[in-house]
Amino acid sequence: MIRIVDTTAKATPVYFELSEGGSVVVGRDSSCDVVVGADNVSRRHAEIVLHRGQLKVRDLNSSNGTTLDGKPVTEADWPDGQVLEVGSARFVRESDLADQKTIATAPRAEEGASGADARRDASAGAGSSDTSRKSSSFIGRHWRGEYGLIRTLIVNVLILGLIYLVLSINAVTSLAGDLSPNGRRILISIETLVTLIFVTWQQVGLVRSILKSKARGVPGFARAVAWIFSPLPLLIGFIAVLGWIGAIVRLSEVDSPTGSDGAPIYRLGVQDNVFVFDGVVVWPIVDDFRTQLAANPQVSTLILRSPGGDVIAARRVNDMLRQRNMTTVVIDACHSACTILYAAGARRAANSNAQIGFHATSIILMDEMMTRIMNALTLRNDRQNANYYLAAGFDAQFVERAVSTPSSDLLVLPPSELQRLGVVTQILPQQ
């Protein structure tokens, strides 16, 4: 048996032994027997074999080559006293290092087990030696900072961060598309917690990789650039917390029928045998509409006057109104979420000077530029609103224009033009 030592402490494990017929693969990949976490080491860099008492080294077509005593080798014997260099790791042969943590490789297939199986069997019996081995999982390796600086920053932080952002936004939007405010609170809280766990994992792994990069030979300029980007996961986590606070505050407003002064923010009732809705679209109108529609089955006209509000509440009410084959009317103004209520009418009337305004869904605590970016990343949010407009027979090109209008602006066209586009079906005479 021959014992081999990494004198630079860059490899895991630092010590390992080879018995007759055994072999180890040295490389950057976690599946290797000896892992060297350095950028100048290939995924599978070199193989060391003990055959008939002779130690042999074979380069596995690595990018930077393998050397013995400074001389590049493709395949060569490794005599005692020579130094093997695999990237920035330096290995020497030792014959008497007692009581060190090791991994032992069993003989190859001719002794009854494959190389991979033999390594698993040997490590299973190594007991405490597992603590000297690197984690084989991607999550564990990043957490420990074992990946190279470029891989960590570009792939693990930037690319994975963008993928997570798109997936989480669309998951929340998809799941919250028909939830009550309480359901949305729970969903957003869970998403925020998952985001904080994710960015903490990114942050710790990135900092550890930067701290280890000097020993790996990474230039100082590259390390300085990495430090500049290092607060990025922390910043994302801070924004996630701000977004959560804003969402909770906004959902409290959406869930209340009164304003901060305690006064009602909407009115719904029957006047002259027509429904009249005047005020902000908030979640309580869902139950109120359900009650009023059930109590007044003979009423088939709804007059709307609203600056907008919660689009999910508006969709719920739209679903109820469409079943009644109602007429919706705008005398004065109907903006934003109110237009989803208006679209529920089988017949849609408007005064000749009425204002019917459309725009994209706004994102809480975000300016217009960020709102447009987030809406672009969200595959369903404004598309759900568009589907309600299209189901009502609105012109398709107009719908795309409507849901693309910045949330800080309003697309307002004359009722005569909206009639041509299928939004308005009847223009009322001026009163």
N, C-alpha and C positions, 0 to 999 in steps of 0.2 A: 504494500500500500504506500502511496506517495501523497504527501500533503503539500498543498499549494496555498500561498499567502498573497493577498493583495496588499502591497506595501504603501499604497496611496490612500487606502480606506475609501475608495470610490465605488467598489463593487459590493454587492450583497449576494451571498454571505462573504465576509472578509476571508474566511478560511474554508477550504473544502478538501476532501480526500478522494482519491481515485484508487479503486481496487482493480485487479487484473480483469481486462475486458470491459472496463467501464469507460464512460465518456461524459463530458459536459460541454454544453454550448454556451458561449459567452456572447452577450449582445445587449442591446437597449430594450428589446421587447420583454414584457413581463413573463412570457412563456419560456424564456431561456433559463437554464439552470443557474447561471451566474449573471446577474443583471448589473450593467454599468449605465447609470443614468447620465450620460454625457452626449452632447450633440455630435461629437466627432466619432461616435460609436454607431455602427450599423445595427439594424434590428436583430439580425443574426450575424454576428461579426466573425467569430472563429470557433473551432472545435478542438478540444484537448482530449486525447485518447491514450489510455495505458494498454499497450499490446505487447505481450511477451516480455514484460518487465521494462519496456522502453516507452518513454513518454514522447508523444508525437503531437504536433500542432498543425492544424490545417486552416487556412484562411477560407471563409465562406463567401468569396466574391464581395468583400466589404468595400465601401467607398474609399476609406483612408488607409486600408492595408493593415497588415499585422507584421510586427518586427520582433526579432530575437537578437538581443544585444545591439540594437540599432540597425540591423540589416533586414530589409523586407523579405518575407518568406511567403510562399504559396502553400507548401507542405514540407515540413522538416522535423527531424528529431530535436528534442529539447533536452540537452544535457544539463547536468547539475552545474550551478554557478552562473547560468545565463539568465537574463531578464527578458520576460515576455511582455511586450507592450501592445495593449488593445485600446486604441484611442488614448485617453489620458490616464488609463489605469495601468499599473505596473505590477506584474506577478513574478514571484520567485518560488523556487522549490524549497520546501522545508522537510526535514525527516523526523524532527522530534519537537512538536508543539503539543504537549499533552494538555488534556482537559479543556480544549477550545471547542467552541460551538462549530459544528461542521454539518455539511450535508454529504451523504455517502451515496454514490451511484453504484447500483448493482451491475453485474455483467450483462452483456447484450443478449439478443434473442436466443443465442445458442445455449444460454443457461436457463431458458424457460420463461423469459419475460421480455416484453418490448422495452425500449429505452424509456418511454414515457411511463409505462406501468411500473418499471423498476424504480424510477425516481419517486413516484407516488408512494410505493411501498417503503422505500428508505426513509422518506420524510415523515411518514406516519409513525415510524418507530423512533424518531429523533427526539421526541418529547419537547424539551424546552428550546430546541434549536429553531423552532418555528418563529421565535421572536426575532431572529436575525435575518429572516427572509422577507423580501419585499411583498407587499400585497399584490396579488395577481389581478385584482379588479381595477377597472378604470377609475372608479370613484375613489378607491383607497389610494391609488398611485398619485392622482392629482392632489388629494388632501395632504399627502406627505411631501409634495413638491418634487416628485421623482421624475416628472417630465421635463424636457428641455424648455428653455425660456420661450423660444418662438412657438413651439407647440402649445405651451400653456397659455400664452397671451392671445395668439391668433385663433387657435382652435377651441381651447377649453373655455376661454373667457368671451372673446368677441363673437365667434361664429355660434357657439352653443348658446350664448346669451341672446343673440338675435332669434335663433330658432325657438328658444324658450319663450321669448316675448310674443312671437307670432302665435305659437300654440296656446299659450295661456290666455291671451286676449280673445282668441276665437273660441276657446273652450268656455270661458266665462260668458261671452256674448251668446253663444249657442244655448247654454244651460239656463241663463237668466232671461231669455227671450219671452217667457210667459210666467215668471215668478212674482210673487207678492213682494213687497218691500222687506218683510222678515226673511223670506227665502233668499233675496238678493244680499241682505246683510250677512247671512251665514256663508253664502258662496264667496263673496268678496273677502270675508275674513279668512276663510280657508286658503283662498288663492294668495292672499298677502302673506300668510304664514309660510306657505310653500315657497314663495318667492324669497323670503328672508332666509330660509334654510338653503336655498339654491345659491344665493349671492354670498352667503357666508362661506359655503364650500368653495366657491370661485375665489373669494378674497383670500382665504387662508392658503389655498394651494398656490395662488399667484405669488404671494409674499414669500412663501417658503421656497418656491422655485427661484425667485430673484436672489434670495439669500444664499442659495446653493450654487448659483450660476458662476460666481467668481472662481470657485474651486473647479468648475467644469471648463474654465478657460474662456468664458464669454467676455468679449471686450467691454470696457467700462462705458463706452458710449451706448451700447445696446442695453446695458443694465440701467443707465440713467433714463433712457426712453421708457423702459419697462416700469421704472418707479413713477414716471409721469402718469402712466395709464393705470397704475396700481389702485388708485381710489375709485376706479370706475364701478366695480361691483358694489362698493359701499354707497356710492351715489345712487345707483339703481335701487338699492334697498331703502335709502332715504326717500326717494321719490315714491316708492311703493307705499311707504307708511303715510306720506302726505296724501296720496291718492285714496288710501283707505279712510283716513280721517274725513276728507272731503266727501267721499261716497256716503259715509255714515251720516254726516250732517245733512247731505242732500236727501237721503232716503227718509230721514226724520221729517223733512219738509214735505216730501211726496206723500208720506203716510198720514199727514194731518189735514183736517178740513178747515183749519184756521191759520191765520198768519201769526207773526210774532206778537202782535198786539191783541190777539185773542179773537179778532173779528173773523167771520166766515170769509173764505176766499173764493167761494163759488155759490151759485144758487141754481137749483134744479126743481122745477115744478111744472104744473099744468095751468095755462092761462088761455082762455077762449078756445078750449079744446085742442090746444097744441102744447107740446113740450117746449120749455124754454130752458136752455143751459147758458148761464152767464158766469164766467170766471175762469179760474185756473184749472187745468186738467190734473187732478191728483188721484191717488189710489182710492179714497173713499167714494168717488163717483161711481165706481164699479158696482158696489152694493146698492147705492142709491138708484142708479139706472135700472138695476134688476128689480128693485122694489116698485119703482114708478111704472115700469113697463107691465109688470104683473097686475098692478092695481088699475091700470088704464088701458085695457086691451083695444078700446075703440080709437085711441089717439094714434094718428099715423104721420104726424108732422113734427119735426124737431127744428127749432130755431137756435142757431149757435152764435155765440159772441165770446171769443176767448183768445188770449195771447199765447196759448199753448201750455205745455207742461210735460207730464210723464207720458212718453210714447207707449209704454207697455200697458198702462191703464187705458189709453186711447184704443189700443188694439183689442183689449178685452171688450170694451163697449161696442166697438165696431162689429165684433162677432155677434153680439146680441141684436144690434139694430138691423143687420142684414137679414136676419130671420123674420123681421116684421115688414119687409118690403116698404120701408118708410120713405118719406120725402124730407130731405135736409135743406135748410135755408140759411143763407148768410145775408143779414140786413146791413150789418156794419163791418165787422172785421173778424177774421178767423185765421190765425197764424199757427205755424209749427205743428204741434201734436193735434191741434184742433182740426187740421185738414184731414187727419185719419178718421175722425168722427164724421166729417163732411162726406168723405168718400163712401161711407156706409149707406148713403141714400140711393135707392133705386132711381129716384128723381132728385136732381140737385139744382135748386134754384138760388139765385143771387140777385141783389139789387144791382143796378147798372153802375153804381159807384162803390160797390162793396170791395173790400180789400181781402184777398185770399192769398196768404203768403206761405211759401215753402222754403225749407233749407235742410241741410244735413244735420244729423243728430250731434249735439254738442257733447264733449267729454269734460267731466268735472275737473276743475283746477288746472285746465290746460289752455294755453293761448291758441289762437287760430291755426298757426303753423303746426303745432303739435297735435291739435285736434284733427287736422287733415291727414297727417301722417298716421295717426292711430286709426282713423276711419279707413284709410287705404289698407292697413294691415288687417282690419277686421272684415271677414268675408261675409258676415251675415247681418250686421247691425242695420245699416241703411238699406240693405237688400230686402230685409223684412218689410220695412216701410214701403219700399218700391213695389213689393208684391201686392200690398193692399191697394195701392193706386192703380196698378195694372188690372187687378180683379174688378175694379170699378169701371174700367174701360177708358182710362186716361191714355192719351197718346204716349207711346213708348219713348220717343225721343224727348218729349217734355218731362217724363218721369226721371230719365237719366239726368237731365238738367236740374230738376228740382232737388234730387238727393245729392247732387254735387255742389250745390250752392253753399258757400261757407256758412257755418253756424252763426257767425256774427253778422250775417247779411240776410236779406229776405228776397226771394224771387216773387215779385208781385206784378201780375199782368192784368190788363183790363178784362172785366168779365166777358166782354164780347170776344176777346182773343181766347180766353179759357173755354168759351163755348165751342169754338172751332177745334180746340184740342181735346174735347171730350170731358173736360173737368166739370164744367157747368152745362146742365141740360136745358135750363130755362132762365131767361133774364126777366126779372120782375119789372113792371113799370115804375118809374120814379114817383115816390109818394111825397 
